[in-house]
Amino acid sequence: MSPATAGLLVVLRRVGIALAFVAVLLRPGVGQTSVSEQLSDLDVLVVVDRTRSMAALDYDGRTPRITGVQADLTALAKALPGARFGLLAFGAETRLVMPFSSDTTAFDAAVETLYLEGPKDGAGSAADRPVPELTAVLERAEDQSPDRRRIVVYAGDGENTTGSDEDPQSFEDLRDLVAGGAVLGYGTSEGGPMPESDDLDGALGYVRDPETAETAISRADLGNLEKIADQLDVPFEHRTAPGGLAPLAKSFAASYSDGQGGHERPAKHDLTWLAALVLLGLVLLELRAGWRAVWTSRDALLPARPKGARR
């Protein structure tokens, strides 16, 4: 084989390795088939307090309360595969951040990017503020999917700082709309300071009490959260550190179907394995050529043997 031909083969082999590697990353497929999905009959509506008090540094030591909420909700979504999750956030107003969806990646992203109200943006904390919108969302879900079971997971600190003399709205009327759920409480009765910056870095200063100009302390009202749990007829759990949500997730007792009743998704016949085989073959040829080059160079560097010398 001429040097030019050998060099061309080396170039073609290395180009082939690059193309096969890209093909493996792209996961090529042809045609179409149906794949059964494991579907849950469960709709989980998560209600999150996003008032500034959720920035208080009294969760798991000196961690913001909202950080604990985010860790728990991500773990809960992972523990309930196939369930649909919705996210309702409340502060000065209540809004549906994410409608019910089985896309847990989107739910995790919505939870991770949930932002708190600024120190001067809110109208005080009110644990009962989401009741009207929560009722509306659950009623719509019942009309649209009457066969699915809905549970509510309320995550907050229970603090009420609006100064209103009106009786708080009750969650009791929601009992007929839900099949269970939980109230998760964050923070302590001793309380903690609230970082003023958006990134919740206490080194940049804390929220101050406008009346005293001293550092404001947010104190969780765990008793208020227990009342909400009683009204919903669901358990209350005081969350002080990450982990330990498996028993709670198991208590929701989701039932699953394995793609029966038309619950299937389209998928292509995966050809990644074929690209991987081509890549393996080309890499082995490259390694073989490399070893041959090494041994050829080694022989060339050895001193010439004198004529008549024995091997």
C-alpha positions as CSV (number, residue, x, y, z in Angstrom):
1,M,0.0,0.0,0.0
2,S,1.4,3.4,-1.0
3,P,2.0,6.1,1.7
4,A,-0.7,8.3,0.1
5,T,-3.3,5.6,0.3
6,A,-2.4,4.7,3.9
7,G,-2.6,8.4,4.9
8,L,-6.0,8.7,3.2
9,L,-7.3,5.6,5.1
10,V,-6.1,7.1,8.4
11,V,-8.0,10.4,7.7
12,L,-11.2,8.5,6.7
13,R,-11.0,6.3,9.8
14,R,-10.7,9.3,12.1
15,V,-13.5,11.2,10.4
16,G,-15.6,8.0,10.7
17,I,-14.9,7.9,14.5
18,A,-16.0,11.5,14.9
19,L,-19.2,10.9,12.9
20,A,-20.0,7.7,14.8
21,F,-19.5,9.5,18.1
22,V,-21.9,12.3,17.1
23,A,-24.4,9.6,16.0
24,V,-24.3,8.0,19.4
25,L,-25.0,11.3,21.0
26,L,-27.9,12.1,18.7
27,R,-29.5,8.6,19.4
28,P,-30.8,8.0,15.8
29,G,-34.0,6.1,15.2
30,V,-36.1,5.0,12.3
31,G,-39.8,4.1,11.8
32,Q,-42.2,4.2,14.7
33,T,-43.5,2.0,17.5
34,S,-45.6,2.4,20.6
35,V,-44.2,2.2,24.1
36,S,-46.3,1.7,27.1
37,E,-46.1,4.4,29.8
38,Q,-46.6,3.9,33.5
39,L,-49.3,6.4,34.3
40,S,-50.5,7.5,37.8
41,D,-54.1,8.5,38.6
42,L,-52.7,11.2,40.9
43,D,-52.8,15.0,40.5
44,V,-50.6,16.8,43.1
45,L,-51.3,20.5,43.5
46,V,-48.5,22.1,45.4
47,V,-49.2,25.4,47.1
48,V,-46.1,27.4,48.0
49,D,-45.7,30.6,50.2
50,R,-43.4,33.0,48.3
51,T,-43.7,35.9,50.7
52,R,-40.4,37.4,52.0
53,S,-40.7,35.5,55.3
54,M,-39.8,32.3,53.4
55,A,-36.2,33.8,53.1
56,A,-35.8,33.5,56.9
57,L,-32.6,31.7,57.9
58,D,-34.0,29.1,60.4
59,Y,-34.2,25.9,58.3
60,D,-31.7,23.2,58.9
61,G,-29.5,25.6,60.8
62,R,-29.2,28.9,58.9
63,T,-30.6,28.0,55.5
64,P,-33.4,29.9,53.9
65,R,-36.8,28.3,54.4
66,I,-37.5,28.4,50.6
67,T,-34.4,26.2,50.0
68,G,-36.0,23.5,52.1
69,V,-39.2,23.8,50.2
70,Q,-37.4,23.4,46.9
71,A,-35.4,20.4,48.0
72,D,-38.6,18.7,49.4
73,L,-40.7,19.3,46.3
74,T,-38.0,18.0,44.0
75,A,-37.7,14.9,46.1
76,L,-41.5,14.5,46.2
77,A,-41.8,14.6,42.4
78,K,-39.1,12.0,42.1
79,A,-40.9,9.7,44.6
80,L,-44.2,9.9,42.6
81,P,-43.3,8.9,39.0
82,G,-46.1,9.3,36.5
83,A,-48.1,11.7,38.7
84,R,-49.2,15.0,37.4
85,F,-47.9,18.1,39.3
86,G,-49.3,21.6,39.4
87,L,-47.7,24.6,41.2
88,L,-49.7,27.4,42.8
89,A,-47.7,30.2,44.5
90,F,-49.0,33.0,46.7
91,G,-47.7,36.2,48.0
92,A,-49.5,39.6,47.6
93,E,-51.5,37.7,45.0
94,T,-52.0,34.0,44.1
95,R,-51.1,32.7,40.6
96,L,-50.9,29.3,39.0
97,V,-47.3,29.0,38.0
98,M,-47.7,25.6,36.3
99,P,-50.9,23.7,35.4
100,F,-51.1,20.0,36.0
101,S,-48.4,18.2,34.0
102,S,-46.6,14.8,34.1
103,D,-43.4,16.6,32.9
104,T,-41.5,16.5,36.2
105,T,-38.5,18.2,34.5
106,A,-40.7,21.2,33.9
107,F,-42.0,21.0,37.5
108,D,-38.5,20.9,38.9
109,A,-37.5,23.9,36.8
110,A,-40.6,25.8,38.0
111,V,-39.7,25.0,41.7
112,E,-36.0,25.9,41.2
113,T,-36.8,29.3,39.6
114,L,-39.5,30.2,42.1
115,Y,-38.6,33.7,43.4
116,L,-39.7,35.4,46.6
117,E,-41.3,38.8,46.9
118,G,-38.9,41.7,47.6
119,P,-38.8,43.1,51.1
120,K,-41.0,46.0,50.0
121,D,-43.1,44.3,47.4
122,G,-45.6,42.3,49.5
123,A,-48.6,43.1,51.6
124,G,-47.7,41.0,54.5
125,S,-48.0,37.3,55.0
126,A,-51.4,35.6,55.1
127,A,-51.5,31.8,55.2
128,D,-55.1,31.7,54.0
129,R,-54.6,33.9,50.9
130,P,-54.5,31.1,48.3
131,V,-57.9,29.6,49.3
132,P,-60.0,31.2,46.5
133,E,-57.6,30.4,43.7
134,L,-56.9,26.9,45.1
135,T,-60.6,26.2,45.1
136,A,-61.0,27.3,41.5
137,V,-58.0,25.2,40.3
138,L,-59.3,22.1,42.1
139,E,-62.9,22.6,40.7
140,R,-61.6,22.9,37.2
141,A,-59.5,19.8,37.6
142,E,-62.4,17.9,38.9
143,D,-64.6,18.9,35.9
144,Q,-61.9,18.1,33.4
145,S,-60.7,14.8,34.9
146,P,-63.3,13.4,37.3
147,D,-61.6,10.0,37.5
148,R,-58.3,11.3,38.8
149,R,-57.5,11.7,42.4
150,R,-56.3,15.1,43.6
151,I,-54.1,15.9,46.6
152,V,-52.9,19.2,48.0
153,V,-49.4,19.8,49.4
154,Y,-49.2,23.1,51.2
155,A,-45.7,24.4,51.9
156,G,-45.2,27.5,54.1
157,D,-44.4,29.0,57.4
158,G,-48.0,29.8,58.6
159,E,-47.1,33.4,59.4
160,N,-49.8,36.1,59.4
161,T,-48.5,39.7,59.4
162,T,-51.3,41.6,57.5
163,G,-52.8,43.0,60.8
164,S,-56.3,42.2,59.5
165,D,-59.1,41.8,62.0
166,E,-61.1,39.6,59.6
167,D,-61.4,35.9,60.4
168,P,-59.0,33.9,58.2
169,Q,-60.5,31.9,55.3
170,S,-61.0,28.3,56.1
171,F,-59.6,25.4,54.0
172,E,-62.4,23.1,55.2
173,D,-64.6,23.5,52.1
174,L,-61.8,22.0,50.1
175,R,-62.1,18.6,51.7
176,D,-64.6,17.3,49.2
177,L,-62.2,18.3,46.3
178,V,-59.2,16.4,47.5
179,A,-58.3,12.8,48.4
180,G,-55.5,13.7,50.7
181,G,-52.3,15.6,50.9
182,A,-50.1,17.2,53.5
183,V,-49.1,20.5,55.1
184,L,-45.4,21.0,55.3
185,G,-44.1,23.6,57.7
186,Y,-40.8,25.5,57.5
187,G,-39.1,27.7,60.0
188,T,-39.1,27.8,63.8
189,S,-41.0,29.7,66.5
190,E,-37.7,31.3,67.5
191,G,-37.5,32.7,64.0
192,G,-34.6,34.0,62.0
193,P,-33.5,37.1,60.0
194,M,-34.4,37.5,56.3
195,P,-31.6,38.4,53.8
196,E,-32.5,41.5,51.9
197,S,-30.8,40.6,48.6
198,D,-32.5,38.5,45.9
199,D,-29.8,35.8,46.2
200,L,-30.6,35.5,49.9
201,D,-27.0,36.2,50.9
202,G,-27.1,37.4,54.5
203,A,-23.7,39.0,54.2
204,L,-25.3,41.7,52.1
205,G,-27.7,42.8,54.9
206,Y,-31.0,41.8,56.4
207,V,-34.6,43.1,56.1
208,R,-35.2,45.8,58.8
209,D,-38.3,46.5,60.9
210,P,-39.6,49.8,59.6
211,E,-40.8,50.8,63.1
212,T,-37.6,50.0,65.1
213,A,-35.0,50.0,62.3
214,E,-33.7,46.8,63.9
215,T,-33.2,43.5,62.0
216,A,-36.6,42.0,61.4
217,I,-37.2,38.5,62.7
218,S,-39.7,36.2,61.0
219,R,-41.3,33.6,63.3
220,A,-43.0,30.6,61.9
221,D,-46.6,30.0,63.2
222,L,-46.6,26.2,63.3
223,G,-50.0,26.2,65.2
224,N,-51.6,28.0,62.3
225,L,-50.2,25.4,59.9
226,E,-51.7,22.6,62.1
227,K,-55.1,24.3,61.9
228,I,-54.8,24.3,58.1
229,A,-53.9,20.6,58.1
230,D,-56.9,19.9,60.4
231,Q,-59.2,21.8,58.0
232,L,-58.0,19.8,55.1
233,D,-58.0,16.6,57.1
234,V,-54.4,15.9,56.1
235,P,-51.2,15.3,58.2
236,F,-48.9,18.2,59.2
237,E,-45.2,17.7,59.1
238,H,-42.6,20.2,60.5
239,R,-39.7,20.1,58.0
240,T,-36.4,20.9,59.7
241,A,-33.9,19.2,57.3
242,P,-33.9,17.6,53.9
243,G,-34.8,13.9,53.4
244,G,-37.3,11.6,55.0
245,L,-40.2,12.2,52.6
246,A,-40.5,8.6,51.4
247,P,-43.2,7.6,54.0
248,L,-45.3,10.7,53.1
249,A,-45.1,9.9,49.4
250,K,-46.0,6.3,50.0
251,S,-49.1,7.4,52.0
252,F,-50.5,9.0,48.9
253,A,-50.9,5.5,47.5
254,A,-51.0,6.2,43.8
255,S,-52.3,3.5,41.6
256,Y,-50.7,2.9,38.2
257,S,-51.7,1.7,34.7
258,D,-49.1,0.2,32.3
259,G,-50.2,1.8,29.1
260,Q,-53.6,0.1,29.0
261,G,-56.6,2.0,27.7
262,G,-54.6,3.7,24.9
263,H,-52.0,5.2,27.3
264,E,-49.0,4.8,25.0
265,R,-46.5,7.1,23.5
266,P,-44.9,6.9,20.1
267,A,-41.2,6.1,19.8
268,K,-38.7,5.3,17.1
269,H,-36.7,2.1,16.7
270,D,-33.5,3.0,18.4
271,L,-30.3,2.6,16.3
272,T,-27.9,3.9,18.8
273,W,-26.5,0.4,19.3
274,L,-25.5,0.2,15.6
275,A,-23.7,3.5,15.7
276,A,-21.9,2.3,18.9
277,L,-20.8,-0.9,17.1
278,V,-19.3,1.1,14.2
279,L,-17.6,3.4,16.7
280,L,-16.1,0.5,18.6
281,G,-14.8,-1.1,15.4
282,L,-13.2,2.1,14.2
283,V,-11.6,2.8,17.6
284,L,-10.1,-0.7,17.7
285,L,-8.6,-0.2,14.2
286,E,-7.2,3.1,15.4
287,L,-5.6,1.4,18.4
288,R,-4.2,-1.4,16.3
289,A,-2.6,1.1,13.9
290,G,-1.2,3.1,16.9
291,W,0.4,0.0,18.4
292,R,1.9,-1.0,15.0
293,A,3.4,2.5,14.7
294,V,4.9,2.2,18.2
295,W,6.5,-1.1,17.5
296,T,7.8,0.1,14.1
297,S,9.4,3.1,15.8
298,R,10.9,0.9,18.5
299,D,12.5,-1.4,15.9
300,A,13.9,1.6,14.0
301,L,15.5,3.0,17.2
302,L,17.3,-0.3,18.1
303,P,21.0,-0.4,17.2
304,A,21.9,-2.4,14.1
305,R,23.2,-5.9,14.8
306,P,26.7,-6.7,13.6
307,K,26.9,-9.2,10.7
308,G,27.2,-12.8,11.9
309,A,25.9,-11.9,15.4
310,R,23.7,-14.5,16.9
311,R,20.1,-13.5,17.9
